[in-house]
Amino acid sequence: MKEFKDYPLDKVVTEVNARISAIIAGGGTAYVHQKWTCRHCGSRQTMADRNTFHRSGRCEECNQITIIDKCNYLFVMGRIG
């Protein structure tokens, strides 16, 4: 099973809030998608909801539910105009 870099959920949310606030303060735009690893099959998953962090998720590969206490994120940023 491949290891992915996942970090404690509360620390990830704190970091994301700070990064998005800094981008917005500078006149840009940003959003994130939560990434997590299925504890059952090891598949890497990405939540569809923007700027929302979940505490559990259903794996698209094995259909099992994973309790998410560690995760990471996909950060997307841009500029206005």
Buried (B, 14 or more C-beta within 10 A) or exposed (E): EEEBEBEEBEEBBEBBEEBBEEBEEEEEEBBBBBBBBBBEBBBBBEBEEEEEBBEEBEBEEBEEEBEBEBBBBEBEBEEEE
